Amino acid sequence: MGKLTDVDKIFECLRKGQELPATLEARYQRLNHARELLYGVEHMNTQQICKSIAKKFQITVSAARLDVVDAKRLFPFLDPVDRDFEKSWLIHDIKATIQAARKKGDHKARAAAQKNLISIFGFDKDLGNQEPPSLTINVLNFNPALIGAKELPKADLDKLIDAALDADAKQEAGYEDIDWEDVKTEENA
């Protein structure tokens, strides 16, 4: 195994719940700030994020760019996306945008936001002749009495089974093998 990078060491410490060594704390702070800018509410492009990190931590923009790349690599493993939460947040944000556009009278922005909302809810997909979703219930403990069947004592049940087997045997015995007689011909006469 090769030499561990700072990001690998940070990942292992965070995964195991260990405290970060002092030598990695500053790097972690930069990576965490990059994550906040990448996944935060304010949408910024990579160049803006790099400039913000460089300014806040007084490092070069190229060093900040490495922090952004490493943050993109590190945090998806530590912070998996909660799709339901993100979808809910996105729907709320789009509805707020629709309301703001309505107040401003900006019909283009409102239509664009509504189009996004329609897409999220799936109203733009043609359902065609699809069957509505159905509910399937697997019954693991079946009780025949629930559908009106009568409970039989074991002795009576055994008699019914024997009677059914006897009836099957009689039916099979009803088929007789037919003995054929040889027809006399001139050759074998």
C-alpha positions in Angstrom: 0.0 0.0 0.0 1.3 3.5 -0.9 1.8 6.4 1.3 -1.4 7.9 2.8 -2.2 11.4 1.8 -3.6 14.0 4.2 -7.1 13.4 2.9 -6.7 9.6 3.5 -5.5 10.3 7.1 -8.4 12.7 7.7 -10.9 10.2 6.3 -9.6 7.4 8.6 -9.7 9.7 11.7 -13.3 10.8 10.9 -14.5 7.3 10.0 -13.1 5.9 13.2 -14.4 8.8 15.3 -10.8 9.7 16.4 -9.6 13.2 17.0 -7.5 14.8 14.2 -3.8 15.4 14.9 -2.9 19.0 15.1 -0.9 18.7 11.8 -4.1 17.9 9.9 -6.5 20.3 11.7 -5.8 23.3 9.5 -6.2 21.2 6.3 -9.5 19.8 7.6 -10.8 23.3 8.3 -10.1 24.3 4.7 -11.7 21.1 3.4 -14.7 21.6 5.6 -15.1 25.2 4.4 -14.8 24.0 0.8 -17.6 21.5 1.5 -19.8 24.2 3.0 -19.4 26.3 -0.1 -19.8 23.3 -2.5 -23.0 21.9 -0.9 -24.4 25.0 0.8 -27.4 27.1 -0.1 -25.4 29.7 -2.0 -24.6 28.3 -5.4 -21.1 29.2 -6.3 -18.9 28.1 -9.2 -15.5 26.5 -8.5 -13.6 29.7 -9.2 -15.6 31.6 -6.7 -15.2 28.9 -4.1 -11.4 28.8 -4.6 -11.1 32.6 -4.3 -13.2 32.5 -1.1 -11.0 29.7 0.5 -7.8 31.5 -0.6 -9.0 34.7 1.0 -10.2 33.2 4.2 -7.2 31.0 4.9 -4.6 33.2 3.2 -3.4 30.5 0.8 -2.9 30.6 -3.0 -5.8 30.0 -5.4 -4.1 26.8 -6.7 -3.8 25.4 -3.2 -7.5 26.3 -2.6 -8.3 24.5 -5.9 -6.6 21.3 -4.5 -8.7 21.7 -1.3 -11.9 21.8 -3.5 -10.9 18.7 -5.4 -10.1 16.9 -2.2 -13.3 18.0 -0.5 -15.3 16.6 -3.5 -13.4 13.3 -3.0 -13.7 13.1 0.8 -17.1 14.2 1.8 -19.4 12.1 -0.3 -18.2 9.1 1.7 -18.7 10.8 5.0 -22.0 12.7 4.2 -24.1 10.6 1.9 -26.9 12.5 0.2 -30.3 12.3 1.9 -32.3 12.3 -1.4 -35.7 12.7 0.3 -34.5 15.7 2.3 -32.8 17.3 -0.7 -35.9 16.7 -2.9 -38.1 18.3 -0.2 -35.7 21.3 0.2 -35.6 21.7 -3.6 -39.4 21.7 -3.9 -39.7 24.3 -1.1 -37.0 26.5 -2.8 -38.8 26.2 -6.2 -42.1 27.1 -4.7 -40.5 30.2 -3.0 -39.0 31.1 -6.4 -42.5 30.9 -8.0 -44.0 33.1 -5.3 -41.2 35.7 -5.7 -41.6 35.7 -9.5 -45.3 36.1 -9.1 -44.9 39.2 -6.9 -42.4 40.7 -9.3 -44.5 39.9 -12.3 -41.6 37.9 -13.9 -43.6 35.4 -15.9 -40.5 33.8 -17.5 -38.9 33.1 -14.2 -42.2 31.8 -12.8 -42.7 29.5 -15.9 -39.2 28.2 -15.6 -39.6 27.4 -11.9 -43.0 25.7 -12.6 -41.4 23.6 -15.3 -38.8 22.4 -12.8 -41.5 21.6 -10.3 -43.5 19.7 -12.9 -40.4 17.7 -13.7 -39.7 16.9 -10.1 -43.2 15.6 -9.5 -43.1 13.7 -12.8 -46.2 15.3 -14.2 -44.4 15.7 -17.5 -44.1 11.9 -18.0 -46.8 10.2 -20.1 -48.3 7.4 -18.0 -50.2 5.9 -21.0 -52.3 2.9 -20.1 -50.3 2.0 -17.0 -52.1 0.1 -14.4 -52.4 1.9 -11.1 -50.0 0.7 -8.5 -51.3 -2.3 -6.6 -50.8 -3.6 -3.1 -49.6 -7.1 -2.7 -50.1 -8.9 0.6 -48.2 -12.1 1.3 -50.1 -14.2 3.7 -47.8 -16.3 5.8 -50.3 -17.8 8.2 -53.4 -18.9 6.2 -56.5 -19.8 8.1 -59.1 -21.6 5.9 -61.9 -20.7 8.4 -61.5 -17.1 7.3 -63.1 -18.0 3.9 -65.8 -20.3 5.3 -64.0 -23.7 5.3 -64.9 -26.1 8.1 -62.3 -27.6 10.3 -62.2 -31.4 10.1 -60.8 -33.7 12.7 -57.7 -35.5 11.6 -59.4 -38.9 11.4 -62.1 -37.6 9.1 -59.5 -35.9 7.0 -57.5 -39.1 6.7 -60.8 -40.9 5.6 -61.4 -38.2 2.9 -57.8 -38.5 1.6 -58.0 -42.3 1.5 -61.4 -42.1 -0.3 -59.9 -39.8 -2.9 -56.9 -42.0 -3.5 -59.2 -45.1 -3.9 -61.3 -43.2 -6.4 -58.2 -42.3 -8.4 -57.1 -46.0 -8.3 -60.5 -47.2 -9.5 -60.5 -44.7 -12.3 -57.1 -45.8 -13.4 -58.2 -49.5 -13.2 -61.1 -48.6 -15.5 -58.8 -48.4 -18.4 -58.2 -51.9 -19.6 -55.5 -53.1 -21.9 -57.1 -54.4 -25.0 -55.9 -57.8 -26.3 -55.7 -57.8 -30.0 -56.2 -60.9 -32.0 -54.1 -61.5 -35.0 -55.9 -61.1 -38.2 -55.4 -64.0 -40.4 -54.1 -63.2 -43.8 -53.0 -65.3 -46.7 -49.4 -65.1 -45.6 -49.9 -66.5 -42.1 -52.8 -68.8 -42.8 
